[in-house]
Amino acid sequence: MSSQNTPLDYTAAGVDYSKIDPLKILAQQAASATRGNLAGHGVSEIAASRGESAYVMDIGGTLIASITECLGTKALVADAVRPLTGRTHYDSIAQDTIAMAVNDLVTVGATPLSVHAYWSAGGSDWFADEQRMRDLVAGWQKACDVCKVSWGGGETPALAGVVEAGRIDLAASSVGIIPSRDRLTLGDKLADGDAIVLLASSGIHANGVSLARKLAERLPDGYATKLSDGRLYGEAVLDPTVLYVPVTEALFAAGIVPHYSANITGHGWRKVMRHPGSFTYRFSMVPPVPPVLSFIQQHAGIDDREAYGSLNMGAGFALYVAADQAEETARIARAAGVDAWVAGRVEAGPKQVVIEPLSLTFAADELHLRA
Amino acid sequence: MSSQNTPLDYTAAGVDYSKIDPLKILAQQAASATRGNLAGHGVSEIAASRGESAYVMDIGGTLIASITECLGTKALVADAVRPLTGRTHYDSIAQDTIAMAVNDLVTVGATPLSVHAYWSAGGSDWFADEQRMRDLVAGWQKACDVCKVSWGGGETPALAGVVEAGRIDLAASSVGIIPSRDRLTLGDKLADGDAIVLLASSGIHANGVSLARKLAERLPDGYATKLSDGRLYGEAVLDPTVLYVPVTEALFAAGIVPHYSANITGHGWRKVMRHPGSFTYRFSMVPPVPPVLSFIQQHAGIDDREAYGSLNMGAGFALYVAADQAEETARIARAAGVDAWVAGRVEAGPKQVVIEPLSLTFAADELHLRA
C-alpha cells in the first residue's frame, strides 16, 4: 500500500513511457521502411501522416485513413465500481473504446466510416455474464450511431493465460475517408497567429486511469468516496469519453477545416505540441476542471505541472484554426453539444506549451512521440 | 494436472465456443443494425460481406475491405520455448499475428494494403527486453514485406492488471482494396461442380494452440519432447503461419478469381462449410499431416473427428475454383512457394463436409458462425 504522504505519479502508477517510447520509435522506423510496398499496388501513402494519429493512403485518388487504438485499463474501474452501483458500466466503457479510435481518426481530417471491435477476454466465462455483455454490445452500437459509423465486425477471443482471468482487453480500429485533399490536416497549414479552440472533456476520459485507480486504493472509501458534487468517485471516473466526431463533422459541414487537431490523451497538455514543427502554444485561459480531475489532483497530491502534463484537465481535444474562424468554431462545437473555448494561440517561437494562468511551461523535450 | 488417460479436447483446453458464439451472434445483429449510418456519407456496405471474414465498403466506387484479428495464445508458447532454444521466437510470432489478419482479408478478394499493429503488454517491462522487442519488430516488418503491405502504425499499450504480467496480447488490423467488383468473393459464385484446392499449412498455425499447450503440460519432457523428425515439439509448434497473400496475388495476376475462399482457423475443417449456402464439400484426398499435428493428435489421444474438427491438419486455406482452373490454381500456388492439392469438390446437396479417405462427415449443425 502506498503511503498517504507520497504524491502519486504516473510512473508509480505503472506506466513508464521511458520504457515504451524507445520501442515506439524502433517500430516507427521499421514501419516507415515498408512504405515502398504500396507502389506495386498503384497506391501511395500520405507521408506526413506517419507519426500523426492516423495513417492515410491515397488509393486511386481516394484518401483512406485507418487506425487501431486501445482502451487501456478503464474496464478495471468498471469491474470495481459495479458492486457499488449495481450497473456494469460497460455501455460507457464501449463508448470510451470507440472514442479512443475515432477521436484520433478525425485529427487528420477524416470522416470515420467503420469500426471494428477487439474484445479480448481472459476466458470464455467473460462472455457468459449476460448483463455485462448486453451493455457492452448496446454501448458499442450507440457510440457507432452517434458517430454515424458502421460497426463492420470484430474479434472476440478468449485468451486465458494472456489476459487476466475475469478481465478484458478492449480496442477498436476504424477506417475513414478524407473526401477532398484540402480536408487533410497533417500540419502543413498550422501557422503563427492561429487560434487554439479547446473542446471540453467529460472527465478523465481513458487516459490517466492508472493514476485514478492507484488513488482509489489509498482512499479509505475507495471508489465509494463522495466528490464535492455528491457523486461517487468511481462513477465520475467512469463518465465516458466525449465522442468528438459530431463536432468535426459539423465543422466540415460549415466549411471550417482546422489547420491541425490534437486529441488530448496520454501526456495531457503536452500533446498540444504534437505537431512536428516549432511553435509556441500560448494559453490565456484554461477550461473549468471537471470535479473528478480536481479531486484526483488534490488527493493524489500532484502539482499543476504533473496534472496538466498527464491529464486532460477539462480539455479533451484541441482544434487549431484560423483566428477569424475561432469564435465560430467554438459556437459550432457548442451547438453540437460539446462546450468549447477560444483558449490560446499559436506563435512563432520555440516549441513549447505555455499556460499563462498557471505560470506553467512544457518544453519541447518533455514530449517524445516521433522517430 | 490432467490424467494421462483422458483425451484432451478443445473445451478442456479452455476455449468453449458454446459460451462465445451467442455473444458473437448478439454482436453481429447489433453491428448489422448500424449499416444505415453509412448512407449519409454516400458510402454503402457490401451486405454480403457481413458474416464473411472481412468487411467491405463501397466508397465512391472504391471497394475497401477491413479487418481486425487476434493472434490468440501462441506467444505463451514462445515464452515457454525460449529457455530451450535461446531464441525469443517473436519474429515468428509477428508473422503469425499478421497472417491472422491478411489471410482473412484475402478471402473476400482483397489485396491487403496496410497493417496496424496492436501490441498490448502486461506492463512497461515487456518492452525493456531488447532482443525480444527487436525480433518482434523485425518479424513484423518482414511479414509486411512478404505481403507487400505498408505497416501504417500501431498501438503499444502497457496494461498491467488487464494483460498478465510478462505477457502480451497481439493483434493486427488490415485494410485492403478490391480493385474491381468481379474480384469480390463473397459466395455468390460458388456452384455445384467447383473444385476445392487446399493450400498447405506449415503446422498448427495459430489455432488449436490451447490444445498444444495443454499437451505440453502433460508430456514428461514438455516442449523439449523430440518429434519423429528430430525437432523439438515446442519449436515445431512455433513454425509460423503461412502467409497466403503471395498465392492469392499470383492467382489474381493470372486472372483466376476463386469462387470462394476459406481460411482454415478455429473449427478446423468445419470451416470449409463457412459459406452461407447449402452445399456438400466432398474430399477425395487429404493433404499430408505435418509431423507436429500428427504428434498432437496421437499424444492428446483425439480421434480424427476431433482433430479435423478443430485443427487444420495440413490444410491452411481452401480455394473454391472453377473445375477447369483447379490444376492451374494448384500450380500457381506451388510456384508461389505453397504446396497445394486439388482435394475435393463442391456438390449440390445438404450442407456438410465429407472427408472420404477418413470416413468423416461434419454436418451443418456442427458450425455456428452467423446471426
Interface residues (C-beta under 8 A of the other chain):
Chain A: G14 V15 D16 Y17 K19 I20 P22 L23 K24 L26 A27 A30 A31 A33 T34 R35 N37 L38 G40 H41 V43 E45 R50 A54 Y55 M57 I59 G60 T62 I64 S66 I67 T68 E69 C70 G72 T73 A75 L76 T111 L113 S114 H116 A117 Y118 S120 G123 S124 D125 F127 A128 M133 R134 V137 A138 W140 Q141 C144 D145 C147 K148 V149 S150 W151 G152 G153 G154 E155 T156 P157 A158 L159 A160 G161 V162 V163 E164 R167 I168 D169 A171 S173 V175 I177 S210 R213
Chain B: G14 V15 D16 Y17 K19 I20 P22 L23 K24 L26 A27 A30 A31 A33 T34 R35 N37 L38 G40 H41 V43 E45 R50 A54 Y55 M57 I59 G60 T62 I64 S66 I67 T68 E69 C70 G72 T73 A75 L76 T111 L113 S114 H116 A117 Y118 S120 G123 S124 D125 F127 A128 M133 R134 V137 A138 W140 Q141 C144 D145 C147 K148 V149 S150 W151 G152 G153 G154 E155 T156 P157 A158 L159 A160 G161 V162 V163 E164 R167 I168 D169 A171 S173 V175 I177 S210 R213
